[in-house]
Amino acid sequence: MNRRTSPALTALATATALLLTACGGESSEGDEKIPGAGESSAEASASPSEKGDAIVRPEMKFPNDFKMTWDVATPTDPDEAAAVNDARNYMEATFHAVTEQDPEDSAYKFYVVPLSQAQQYAKETAEGIVKRGWTVTGELRHSNVQVRKGDSKKLITVSFCQNESEAFSKEVKTGKVLKDQGSEKPYYAYSVLMEKSASIEGLWQAKAASATKGAAQCA
């Protein structure tokens, strides 16, 4: 794997760089766009299951000083809607592992294809922050959510922008917020490949993730 020093950092610049540069997931190319708009999520600390969801999902609660918000409209296509919802769950589960200080947190494992690159991303992101004695604080914002179906009906790519300007690292022992270590370009364009679960009806799981730092469409 190609390991490079991560920019040091807002909480999310840290997390993104730790895994996506370490495992070759960072890209300099933008994703194909599909226009979309939406409404902000008022409550991002709990699993954002949609109405009619019969899946028994892991419970996720963030500390009061950290939240992940999403500006997204629910697609009319049921599979696309489910893939978007679980891509969101996957991202939130990754940072649930950070706030729980547990790189082996069961929440993200529920939302990944076992042994996939997406599982490695979640684990190494959490490990990279936890080993530094950090957690996360502030607000991590997501917008411009787009979907693209693959050649297989079992694969859907969910892309979105992530704004890290209001999210920061925080020392666990002292509670000190590291606001002076932010990135000059605190935004990423993410792409998460989602695969329909073969064992749980209605569930989509992350198979791979990539990101473009400072992407123009997210500025």
N, C-alpha and C positions, 0 to 999 in steps of 0.2 A: 504494500500500500504506500501511497505517496504522502508522507507526513510533512506538514509545514506548520510553522508557528501560527497559531490563530491570532487574529487581531484582538486587542485586549481592552475593554469591551463592555458593551452592554450585555445583559444576561443572554440575549438572543444572538448577538454577534458571536459570543463565545460558543454557544451551543451549535449554531449552524456550522461554524468553521471547524469545530472539533471533529464532527463526524463527516461532513460533506467534503472537506478537503482531505481528511485522513483516509477516506475510502474511495477517493476519486469521484465523488458524486457532484462536485461543483462544476458548473458548465458556464461557458461564455456565450452560449447561444440561447436565444429566447424561445419560449414554447409557442406553438401555434395557438392563436387566440380564437375563442368563441365568445361573442359579446354576451354580457350578463350583468345584472345589477341586483341589489337586494337590500334587506333591512338589517340593522345591527342587532346582535344578540344582546339582550338585557341581562341574561344570566349565563355565564360561561363556565362556572365552577363545577357544575354538575354535568353528567353525560347528556348531550343534547339529543336524546332520542325523540323521534317524531311521533305524532299521534298514531295509534294503531300498531306500534312496535311491540311484538310479543317476545322479543329476544331478552333473555336475562343477562344484563350487562354489568360489568364491574362498576361499582360506585366510585366517582371521582369528586373530591372536594379540594379546592385550593385554599390556602391561607387568605385572610382578609386583605392582605396587602398585595395580592397578585391575581390578575385575571387575564383571560384570553378572549377577545371579542372578535366577532365575525360579521361582516357586511355581506350578506349572501341571500339570494332568492332561491327558493326550493324549485329545482327543475320539475317539469311536468312529467317527464319520463320516470317511471318508478325505479328502474335500475340506476339511472343517473342520480336521482334524489338520494337513494340509499348509499351510493358510492361517495357522494359529496358529504353526507352525514358522517360516514365512517372514516373518511379522510380527516375530517375535523376531529372526530374522536381519537384517531391515531395521534394527531399532533398534540392534543390536550393530554393524552395518556403519557406521551413522551415527557412532558413537563410535570406531570403528576409524579413521575419517578424522581424528578429533581426535587420537588418540594417535599416528597416523602423521604428523600435522601436514600433511595433504594434503587440502584441500577438493575435489580432483578424484579422490579415491581410487576405484579401480575396483570395490571391494567393494560399496559402496552402490548403484552404478549397475546392478549385476547384479540387485539386489532391488527396483528401481523400474520403473514404467511410464515409458518414455522421455518426457522433457519434462513430466512430471506435477508437480503441487504437492508430492508426496512427494519427488521428486528435488530440487526447490528447497529443501524443508525440510532435507534432509540436507546439501546443499551450504552453505546459509547458516548452519546450526548450526555446522558445522566452521569456516567462514570467521570467524564472529563470535568464536569462542574463540581460534583460531590467530592472528588479527590482534592480539589483546591480548597475545600472547606467553605464552598459557596452554596447559596441557593438563589432563587430569582425573586424579584419584586417589581411592582409596577404593572403596566398594561402592555400586552402584546397584541397588536391589531392586525387583522386579516381582511383583505378586500379583493375585488376583481376575480372572484371565483369563477372558473370556467371548466367545462367538461368536454372530453373528446373520447368517443367510443373507438375501441380498437377493432382489428379484423375479427377477433374472437369476441363472442357475446359475453365471455367471462371476464373481459378486461376493460377497464375504463380509466383514463388518465384524468386526474383532478389537479388543476393548476390554480395558483392564487398568489397574491402578494402578501408579504409579511413585513410589517413596520415595527422596528425595534427601538424607535427613538424614545419611547417612554418605559422601556423595560431595562432593568439593570441587574447586575450581580450584587449579592449581599452576603457579607461574611456571616456564617452561621453562629460562630462563637460571640462575636461582638455586636452583631446587628448593623454594622457599618454598611451603608449603601455606596457602591463604587461608581458614582455618577461621573467622575472625572476620567473614566476609561472608555468612553463611548466611541463607536465607529464613525468615521466621516460620512459613510454611506450606509445608514442603518436600515436598509431595506433589501429584501431578497424576493426573487420570483421563484416560487416552489413548484415542483411537479411531482405528484405522488401517483404511482401506478397501483390501482386497486384491482383486486381479483375477487370474484364471487366465491364465497365459501362453499366448499363441497359438503360440509357437514352440518352447517347451521343455516337454515333457510332465512333469507333476507339480510344476512351479514356479508359485508364486503371487507376484505383485509388488505392492508398495505403490503406490497411486494417489493417496491423499490422507491427511492426518493432521490431527487436531485434539486439543486438550487443554483441560481445565478445571482451573485452579489452585485448590488448597485444597478439592477436591471432598469432600463429606461422606462418601461411600462409601469414600474412601481414607484418611481420618483415622485 
